[in-house]
């Protein structure tokens, strides 16, 4: 008599259906469809974890750009001025400063302008 993978197979199927729970129609009921659904879901999850980082960086840049325009300086000039003034703040922290501490952002803009005047 040959050995069968009954308990292991059942456990694997149970794990699969637990992961695809909530999918519509056959996607959550049939083993083959559920497997394909899970495969695609994991592929999209991998891609979107990376895309999320790009999306947030662009959001931060948009926020800093808007804050710079209110103060009469272009984003590129502002970033260049910060580099020349040896101020190393990333886009996320600049965005948070622009939103929650505008007076600090004003000082950063003035420091950037001063560094641009000195180098010019």
C-alpha positions in Angstrom: 0.0 0.0 0.0 1.4 3.4 -0.9 1.6 6.3 1.5 -0.5 9.4 0.8 0.0 12.9 1.9 -3.4 13.3 3.4 -2.8 15.3 6.5 0.0 17.4 5.0 -2.1 18.1 1.9 -5.1 19.0 4.0 -3.0 21.4 6.1 -1.6 23.1 3.0 -5.1 23.5 1.5 -6.3 24.9 4.8 -3.4 27.4 4.9 -4.1 28.4 1.3 -7.8 29.0 1.9 -7.1 31.0 5.0 -4.9 33.3 3.0 -7.4 33.8 0.1 -10.3 34.2 2.4 -12.6 37.0 1.3 -11.9 36.7 -2.4 -15.0 36.6 -4.7 -16.5 33.5 -6.2 -14.1 30.7 -7.4 -11.1 32.6 -6.2 -11.8 31.7 -2.6 -13.3 28.3 -3.2 -11.3 26.2 -5.7 -7.7 25.2 -5.0 -6.3 26.0 -8.5 -8.0 29.4 -8.7 -7.0 30.2 -5.1 -3.4 29.3 -5.8 -3.3 31.6 -8.8 -4.9 34.4 -6.9 -2.4 34.1 -4.0 0.5 34.0 -6.5 -0.7 37.2 -8.2 -1.5 38.9 -4.8 2.0 38.2 -3.6 3.5 39.6 -6.8 1.4 42.8 -6.6 2.3 43.1 -2.9 6.0 42.9 -3.7 5.7 45.5 -6.5 3.6 47.9 -4.4 5.9 47.8 -1.4 8.5 49.3 -3.6 6.1 51.7 -5.4 4.9 53.0 -2.0 8.4 54.4 -1.3 8.5 56.3 -4.6 5.0 57.6 -4.1 5.8 59.0 -0.6 9.0 60.6 -1.8 7.1 62.4 -4.6 4.5 63.5 -2.1 7.1 65.0 0.2 8.7 66.8 -2.8 5.3 68.2 -3.8 4.8 69.5 -0.2 8.2 71.1 0.0 7.8 72.6 -3.5 4.5 74.2 -2.4 6.1 75.6 0.8 9.0 77.0 -1.2 6.7 78.7 -3.7 4.9 80.4 -0.8 8.3 81.9 0.3 9.3 83.0 -3.2 12.1 80.4 -3.9 12.1 77.5 -6.3 12.5 73.9 -5.0 15.7 73.3 -6.9 17.3 76.5 -5.6 16.2 75.6 -2.0 17.7 72.1 -2.1 20.9 73.5 -3.7 21.1 76.2 -1.1 20.7 73.6 1.7 23.5 71.5 0.2 25.8 74.5 0.0 25.0 75.4 3.6 25.8 71.8 4.7 22.3 71.2 6.0 21.5 67.6 5.4 17.8 67.0 5.9 15.8 64.5 3.9 12.6 65.3 2.0 10.4 63.6 4.6 11.7 65.8 7.4 11.6 68.9 5.3 8.0 68.1 4.5 7.1 67.6 8.2 8.9 70.9 9.1 7.0 72.8 6.4 3.7 71.5 7.7 4.2 71.6 11.5 6.8 74.2 12.1 6.6 76.9 9.3 8.8 79.3 11.3 11.6 76.8 11.2 11.1 76.3 7.5 11.3 80.1 7.0 14.7 80.0 8.7 15.8 77.1 6.5 14.8 79.1 3.4 16.8 82.1 4.6 19.8 79.9 5.2 19.5 78.4 1.7 19.2 81.9 0.2 22.3 83.0 2.1 24.3 80.1 1.0 23.3 80.7 -2.6 24.3 84.4 -2.4 27.7 83.5 -0.9 28.5 81.0 -3.6 27.3 83.3 -6.5 
